[in-house]
Amino acid sequence: MARGVPGGYRIWDNKARRWRGDHYELCPDELTDALNRRRDYATITALLERYRARKR
């Protein structure tokens, strides 16, 4: 699940009950949709890697 935090968005892992991944200033729509609707971890991981690479 994507949640808004000061300065952007973070990803909350309900199963592990902790924040997952990096802090994102902008949360792309396709990543938000994948996090909040589907539970396809392969898609979520691929999107996270793509957006993490864009930050660098």
mmCIF file as gemmi writes it, N, C-alpha and C atoms, coordinates in Angstrom:
data_model
loop_
_atom_site.group_PDB
_atom_site.id
_atom_site.type_symbol
_atom_site.label_atom_id
_atom_site.label_alt_id
_atom_site.label_comp_id
_atom_site.label_asym_id
_atom_site.label_entity_id
_atom_site.label_seq_id
_atom_site.pdbx_PDB_ins_code
_atom_site.Cartn_x
_atom_site.Cartn_y
_atom_site.Cartn_z
_atom_site.occupancy
_atom_site.B_iso_or_equiv
_atom_site.pdbx_formal_charge
_atom_site.auth_seq_id
_atom_site.auth_asym_id
_atom_site.pdbx_PDB_model_num
ATOM 1 N N . MET Axp A 1 ? 0.844 -1.157 0 1 0 ? 1 A 1
ATOM 2 C CA . MET Axp A 1 ? 0 0 0 1 0 ? 1 A 1
ATOM 3 C C . MET Axp A 1 ? 0.9 1.234 0 1 0 ? 1 A 1
ATOM 4 N N . ALA Axp A 2 ? 0.582 2.175 -0.847 1 0 ? 2 A 1
ATOM 5 C CA . ALA Axp A 2 ? 1.327 3.433 -0.887 1 0 ? 2 A 1
ATOM 6 C C . ALA Axp A 2 ? 0.654 4.415 0.071 1 0 ? 2 A 1
ATOM 7 N N . ARG Axp A 3 ? 1.445 5.053 0.897 1 0 ? 3 A 1
ATOM 8 C CA . ARG Axp A 3 ? 0.928 6.029 1.852 1 0 ? 3 A 1
ATOM 9 C C . ARG Axp A 3 ? 1.698 7.331 1.726 1 0 ? 3 A 1
ATOM 10 N N . GLY Axp A 4 ? 0.969 8.415 1.825 1 0 ? 4 A 1
ATOM 11 C CA . GLY Axp A 4 ? 1.601 9.717 1.789 1 0 ? 4 A 1
ATOM 12 C C . GLY Axp A 4 ? 2.309 10.003 3.106 1 0 ? 4 A 1
ATOM 13 N N . VAL Axp A 5 ? 3.507 10.514 3.016 1 0 ? 5 A 1
ATOM 14 C CA . VAL Axp A 5 ? 4.287 10.943 4.173 1 0 ? 5 A 1
ATOM 15 C C . VAL Axp A 5 ? 4.837 12.329 3.843 1 0 ? 5 A 1
ATOM 16 N N . PRO Axp A 6 ? 5.311 13.074 4.82 1 0 ? 6 A 1
ATOM 17 C CA . PRO Axp A 6 ? 5.863 14.397 4.519 1 0 ? 6 A 1
ATOM 18 C C . PRO Axp A 6 ? 6.961 14.321 3.451 1 0 ? 6 A 1
ATOM 19 N N . GLY Axp A 7 ? 6.756 15.037 2.359 1 0 ? 7 A 1
ATOM 20 C CA . GLY Axp A 7 ? 7.747 15.07 1.293 1 0 ? 7 A 1
ATOM 21 C C . GLY Axp A 7 ? 7.558 14.044 0.204 1 0 ? 7 A 1
ATOM 22 N N . GLY Axp A 8 ? 6.527 13.209 0.264 1 0 ? 8 A 1
ATOM 23 C CA . GLY Axp A 8 ? 6.314 12.238 -0.807 1 0 ? 8 A 1
ATOM 24 C C . GLY Axp A 8 ? 5.495 11.039 -0.367 1 0 ? 8 A 1
ATOM 25 N N . TYR Axp A 9 ? 5.923 9.868 -0.82 1 0 ? 9 A 1
ATOM 26 C CA . TYR Axp A 9 ? 5.225 8.62 -0.544 1 0 ? 9 A 1
ATOM 27 C C . TYR Axp A 9 ? 6.207 7.564 -0.086 1 0 ? 9 A 1
ATOM 28 N N . ARG Axp A 10 ? 5.697 6.634 0.73 1 0 ? 10 A 1
ATOM 29 C CA . ARG Axp A 10 ? 6.464 5.441 1.095 1 0 ? 10 A 1
ATOM 30 C C . ARG Axp A 10 ? 5.547 4.254 0.912 1 0 ? 10 A 1
ATOM 31 N N . ILE Axp A 11 ? 6.147 3.088 0.876 1 0 ? 11 A 1
ATOM 32 C CA . ILE Axp A 11 ? 5.391 1.862 0.672 1 0 ? 11 A 1
ATOM 33 C C . ILE Axp A 11 ? 5.322 1.112 1.987 1 0 ? 11 A 1
ATOM 34 N N . TRP Axp A 12 ? 4.105 0.826 2.435 1 0 ? 12 A 1
ATOM 35 C CA . TRP Axp A 12 ? 3.876 0.117 3.682 1 0 ? 12 A 1
ATOM 36 C C . TRP Axp A 12 ? 3.571 -1.34 3.372 1 0 ? 12 A 1
ATOM 37 N N . ASP Axp A 13 ? 4.292 -2.24 3.987 1 0 ? 13 A 1
ATOM 38 C CA . ASP Axp A 13 ? 4.092 -3.673 3.821 1 0 ? 13 A 1
ATOM 39 C C . ASP Axp A 13 ? 3.226 -4.153 4.974 1 0 ? 13 A 1
ATOM 40 N N . ASN Axp A 14 ? 1.957 -4.45 4.684 1 0 ? 14 A 1
ATOM 41 C CA . ASN Axp A 14 ? 1.028 -4.871 5.726 1 0 ? 14 A 1
ATOM 42 C C . ASN Axp A 14 ? 1.423 -6.201 6.36 1 0 ? 14 A 1
ATOM 43 N N . LYS Axp A 15 ? 1.973 -7.096 5.564 1 0 ? 15 A 1
ATOM 44 C CA . LYS Axp A 15 ? 2.339 -8.41 6.08 1 0 ? 15 A 1
ATOM 45 C C . LYS Axp A 15 ? 3.487 -8.309 7.086 1 0 ? 15 A 1
ATOM 46 N N . ALA Axp A 16 ? 4.539 -7.569 6.726 1 0 ? 16 A 1
ATOM 47 C CA . ALA Axp A 16 ? 5.697 -7.429 7.607 1 0 ? 16 A 1
ATOM 48 C C . ALA Axp A 16 ? 5.511 -6.295 8.62 1 0 ? 16 A 1
ATOM 49 N N . ARG Axp A 17 ? 4.493 -5.455 8.389 1 0 ? 17 A 1
ATOM 50 C CA . ARG Axp A 17 ? 4.164 -4.32 9.251 1 0 ? 17 A 1
ATOM 51 C C . ARG Axp A 17 ? 5.35 -3.365 9.409 1 0 ? 17 A 1
ATOM 52 N N . ARG Axp A 18 ? 5.922 -2.976 8.237 1 0 ? 18 A 1
ATOM 53 C CA . ARG Axp A 18 ? 7.026 -2.022 8.232 1 0 ? 18 A 1
ATOM 54 C C . ARG Axp A 18 ? 7.072 -1.334 6.875 1 0 ? 18 A 1
ATOM 55 N N . TRP Axp A 19 ? 7.853 -0.244 6.806 1 0 ? 19 A 1
ATOM 56 C CA . TRP Axp A 19 ? 8.059 0.444 5.543 1 0 ? 19 A 1
ATOM 57 C C . TRP Axp A 19 ? 8.949 -0.408 4.66 1 0 ? 19 A 1
ATOM 58 N N . ARG Axp A 20 ? 8.685 -0.394 3.351 1 0 ? 20 A 1
ATOM 59 C CA . ARG Axp A 20 ? 9.454 -1.181 2.405 1 0 ? 20 A 1
ATOM 60 C C . ARG Axp A 20 ? 10.054 -0.245 1.36 1 0 ? 20 A 1
ATOM 61 N N . GLY Axp A 21 ? 11.295 -0.428 1.049 1 0 ? 21 A 1
ATOM 62 C CA . GLY Axp A 21 ? 11.915 0.319 -0.028 1 0 ? 21 A 1
ATOM 63 C C . GLY Axp A 21 ? 12.275 1.744 0.34 1 0 ? 21 A 1
ATOM 64 N N . ASP Axp A 22 ? 12.428 2.549 -0.695 1 0 ? 22 A 1
ATOM 65 C CA . ASP Axp A 22 ? 12.891 3.922 -0.554 1 0 ? 22 A 1
ATOM 66 C C . ASP Axp A 22 ? 11.734 4.895 -0.357 1 0 ? 22 A 1
ATOM 67 N N . HIS Axp A 23 ? 12.091 6.124 -0.041 1 0 ? 23 A 1
ATOM 68 C CA . HIS Axp A 23 ? 11.148 7.228 0.027 1 0 ? 23 A 1
ATOM 69 C C . HIS Axp A 23 ? 11.049 7.821 -1.376 1 0 ? 23 A 1
ATOM 70 N N . TYR Axp A 24 ? 9.843 7.978 -1.899 1 0 ? 24 A 1
ATOM 71 C CA . TYR Axp A 24 ? 9.646 8.514 -3.236 1 0 ? 24 A 1
ATOM 72 C C . TYR Axp A 24 ? 9.012 9.883 -3.141 1 0 ? 24 A 1
ATOM 73 N N . GLU Axp A 25 ? 9.589 10.858 -3.856 1 0 ? 25 A 1
ATOM 74 C CA . GLU Axp A 25 ? 9.004 12.19 -3.877 1 0 ? 25 A 1
ATOM 75 C C . GLU Axp A 25 ? 7.73 12.184 -4.695 1 0 ? 25 A 1
ATOM 76 N N . LEU Axp A 26 ? 7.727 11.477 -5.789 1 0 ? 26 A 1
ATOM 77 C CA . LEU Axp A 26 ? 6.544 11.328 -6.627 1 0 ? 26 A 1
ATOM 78 C C . LEU Axp A 26 ? 6.202 9.853 -6.701 1 0 ? 26 A 1
ATOM 79 N N . CYS Axp A 27 ? 4.934 9.542 -6.608 1 0 ? 27 A 1
ATOM 80 C CA . CYS Axp A 27 ? 4.512 8.147 -6.677 1 0 ? 27 A 1
ATOM 81 C C . CYS Axp A 27 ? 3.782 7.939 -8.002 1 0 ? 27 A 1
ATOM 82 N N . PRO Axp A 28 ? 4.389 7.259 -8.959 1 0 ? 28 A 1
ATOM 83 C CA . PRO Axp A 28 ? 3.767 7.043 -10.263 1 0 ? 28 A 1
ATOM 84 C C . PRO Axp A 28 ? 2.464 6.264 -10.147 1 0 ? 28 A 1
ATOM 85 N N . ASP Axp A 29 ? 1.533 6.566 -11.045 1 0 ? 29 A 1
ATOM 86 C CA . ASP Axp A 29 ? 0.212 5.946 -11.008 1 0 ? 29 A 1
ATOM 87 C C . ASP Axp A 29 ? 0.263 4.431 -11.142 1 0 ? 29 A 1
ATOM 88 N N . GLU Axp A 30 ? 1.111 3.919 -12.04 1 0 ? 30 A 1
ATOM 89 C CA . GLU Axp A 30 ? 1.124 2.466 -12.226 1 0 ? 30 A 1
ATOM 90 C C . GLU Axp A 30 ? 1.685 1.748 -10.989 1 0 ? 30 A 1
ATOM 91 N N . LEU Axp A 31 ? 2.614 2.362 -10.288 1 0 ? 31 A 1
ATOM 92 C CA . LEU Axp A 31 ? 3.123 1.769 -9.052 1 0 ? 31 A 1
ATOM 93 C C . LEU Axp A 31 ? 2.051 1.803 -7.966 1 0 ? 31 A 1
ATOM 94 N N . THR Axp A 32 ? 1.341 2.915 -7.857 1 0 ? 32 A 1
ATOM 95 C CA . THR Axp A 32 ? 0.262 3.021 -6.873 1 0 ? 32 A 1
ATOM 96 C C . THR Axp A 32 ? -0.824 1.993 -7.146 1 0 ? 32 A 1
ATOM 97 N N . ASP Axp A 33 ? -1.209 1.83 -8.41 1 0 ? 33 A 1
ATOM 98 C CA . ASP Axp A 33 ? -2.226 0.836 -8.77 1 0 ? 33 A 1
ATOM 99 C C . ASP Axp A 33 ? -1.777 -0.572 -8.417 1 0 ? 33 A 1
ATOM 100 N N . ALA Axp A 34 ? -0.516 -0.893 -8.727 1 0 ? 34 A 1
ATOM 101 C CA . ALA Axp A 34 ? 0.002 -2.234 -8.439 1 0 ? 34 A 1
ATOM 102 C C . ALA Axp A 34 ? 0.025 -2.488 -6.934 1 0 ? 34 A 1
ATOM 103 N N . LEU Axp A 35 ? 0.361 -1.473 -6.151 1 0 ? 35 A 1
ATOM 104 C CA . LEU Axp A 35 ? 0.443 -1.645 -4.703 1 0 ? 35 A 1
ATOM 105 C C . LEU Axp A 35 ? -0.927 -1.758 -4.051 1 0 ? 35 A 1
ATOM 106 N N . ASN Axp A 36 ? -1.879 -0.976 -4.509 1 0 ? 36 A 1
ATOM 107 C CA . ASN Axp A 36 ? -3.162 -0.9 -3.833 1 0 ? 36 A 1
ATOM 108 C C . ASN Axp A 36 ? -4.215 -1.858 -4.373 1 0 ? 36 A 1
ATOM 109 N N . ARG Axp A 37 ? -4.015 -2.437 -5.548 1 0 ? 37 A 1
ATOM 110 C CA . ARG Axp A 37 ? -5.033 -3.318 -6.117 1 0 ? 37 A 1
ATOM 111 C C . ARG Axp A 37 ? -4.568 -4.75 -6.272 1 0 ? 37 A 1
ATOM 112 N N . ARG Axp A 38 ? -3.473 -4.941 -6.994 1 0 ? 38 A 1
ATOM 113 C CA . ARG Axp A 38 ? -3.008 -6.293 -7.29 1 0 ? 38 A 1
ATOM 114 C C . ARG Axp A 38 ? -1.972 -6.735 -6.271 1 0 ? 38 A 1
ATOM 115 N N . ARG Axp A 39 ? -1.796 -8.031 -6.171 1 0 ? 39 A 1
ATOM 116 C CA . ARG Axp A 39 ? -0.754 -8.564 -5.282 1 0 ? 39 A 1
ATOM 117 C C . ARG Axp A 39 ? 0.261 -9.352 -6.082 1 0 ? 39 A 1
ATOM 118 N N . ASP Axp A 40 ? 0.609 -8.82 -7.236 1 0 ? 40 A 1
ATOM 119 C CA . ASP Axp A 40 ? 1.587 -9.447 -8.107 1 0 ? 40 A 1
ATOM 120 C C . ASP Axp A 40 ? 2.964 -8.907 -7.738 1 0 ? 40 A 1
ATOM 121 N N . TYR Axp A 41 ? 3.683 -9.642 -6.908 1 0 ? 41 A 1
ATOM 122 C CA . TYR Axp A 41 ? 4.951 -9.168 -6.371 1 0 ? 41 A 1
ATOM 123 C C . TYR Axp A 41 ? 6.018 -8.992 -7.447 1 0 ? 41 A 1
ATOM 124 N N . ALA Axp A 42 ? 5.961 -9.778 -8.501 1 0 ? 42 A 1
ATOM 125 C CA . ALA Axp A 42 ? 6.941 -9.634 -9.584 1 0 ? 42 A 1
ATOM 126 C C . ALA Axp A 42 ? 6.766 -8.283 -10.278 1 0 ? 42 A 1
ATOM 127 N N . THR Axp A 43 ? 5.529 -7.89 -10.525 1 0 ? 43 A 1
ATOM 128 C CA . THR Axp A 43 ? 5.253 -6.59 -11.144 1 0 ? 43 A 1
ATOM 129 C C . THR Axp A 43 ? 5.676 -5.455 -10.226 1 0 ? 43 A 1
ATOM 130 N N . ILE Axp A 44 ? 5.341 -5.562 -8.953 1 0 ? 44 A 1
ATOM 131 C CA . ILE Axp A 44 ? 5.701 -4.516 -7.99 1 0 ? 44 A 1
ATOM 132 C C . ILE Axp A 44 ? 7.216 -4.373 -7.902 1 0 ? 44 A 1
ATOM 133 N N . THR Axp A 45 ? 7.93 -5.483 -7.845 1 0 ? 45 A 1
ATOM 134 C CA . THR Axp A 45 ? 9.388 -5.442 -7.764 1 0 ? 45 A 1
ATOM 135 C C . THR Axp A 45 ? 9.989 -4.813 -9.015 1 0 ? 45 A 1
ATOM 136 N N . ALA Axp A 46 ? 9.465 -5.161 -10.191 1 0 ? 46 A 1
ATOM 137 C CA . ALA Axp A 46 ? 9.975 -4.586 -11.44 1 0 ? 46 A 1
ATOM 138 C C . ALA Axp A 46 ? 9.739 -3.076 -11.477 1 0 ? 46 A 1
ATOM 139 N N . LEU Axp A 47 ? 8.562 -2.633 -11.042 1 0 ? 47 A 1
ATOM 140 C CA . LEU Axp A 47 ? 8.274 -1.198 -11.023 1 0 ? 47 A 1
ATOM 141 C C . LEU Axp A 47 ? 9.165 -0.468 -10.018 1 0 ? 47 A 1
ATOM 142 N N . LEU Axp A 48 ? 9.383 -1.062 -8.857 1 0 ? 48 A 1
ATOM 143 C CA . LEU Axp A 48 ? 10.254 -0.435 -7.857 1 0 ? 48 A 1
ATOM 144 C C . LEU Axp A 48 ? 11.673 -0.276 -8.388 1 0 ? 48 A 1
ATOM 145 N N . GLU Axp A 49 ? 12.166 -1.302 -9.055 1 0 ? 49 A 1
ATOM 146 C CA . GLU Axp A 49 ? 13.518 -1.234 -9.608 1 0 ? 49 A 1
ATOM 147 C C . GLU Axp A 49 ? 13.612 -0.162 -10.692 1 0 ? 49 A 1
ATOM 148 N N . ARG Axp A 50 ? 12.562 -0.056 -11.52 1 0 ? 50 A 1
ATOM 149 C CA . ARG Axp A 50 ? 12.568 0.945 -12.585 1 0 ? 50 A 1
ATOM 150 C C . ARG Axp A 50 ? 12.587 2.359 -12.019 1 0 ? 50 A 1
ATOM 151 N N . TYR Axp A 51 ? 11.748 2.619 -11.034 1 0 ? 51 A 1
ATOM 152 C CA . TYR Axp A 51 ? 11.683 3.972 -10.473 1 0 ? 51 A 1
ATOM 153 C C . TYR Axp A 51 ? 12.875 4.289 -9.571 1 0 ? 51 A 1
ATOM 154 N N . ARG Axp A 52 ? 13.446 3.272 -8.943 1 0 ? 52 A 1
ATOM 155 C CA . ARG Axp A 52 ? 14.654 3.475 -8.155 1 0 ? 52 A 1
ATOM 156 C C . ARG Axp A 52 ? 15.813 3.86 -9.076 1 0 ? 52 A 1
ATOM 157 N N . ALA Axp A 53 ? 15.893 3.231 -10.255 1 0 ? 53 A 1
ATOM 158 C CA . ALA Axp A 53 ? 16.948 3.535 -11.221 1 0 ? 53 A 1
ATOM 159 C C . ALA Axp A 53 ? 16.803 4.96 -11.749 1 0 ? 53 A 1
ATOM 160 N N . ARG Axp A 54 ? 15.583 5.456 -11.906 1 0 ? 54 A 1
ATOM 161 C CA . ARG Axp A 54 ? 15.36 6.813 -12.379 1 0 ? 54 A 1
ATOM 162 C C . ARG Axp A 54 ? 15.829 7.858 -11.372 1 0 ? 54 A 1
ATOM 163 N N . LYS Axp A 55 ? 15.773 7.511 -10.09 1 0 ? 55 A 1
ATOM 164 C CA . LYS Axp A 55 ? 16.187 8.468 -9.052 1 0 ? 55 A 1
ATOM 165 C C . LYS Axp A 55 ? 17.685 8.719 -9.1 1 0 ? 55 A 1
ATOM 166 N N . ARG Axp A 56 ? 18.458 7.741 -9.56 1 0 ? 56 A 1
ATOM 167 C CA . ARG Axp A 56 ? 19.923 7.838 -9.52 1 0 ? 56 A 1
ATOM 168 C C . ARG Axp A 56 ? 20.477 8.52 -10.731 1 0 ? 56 A 1
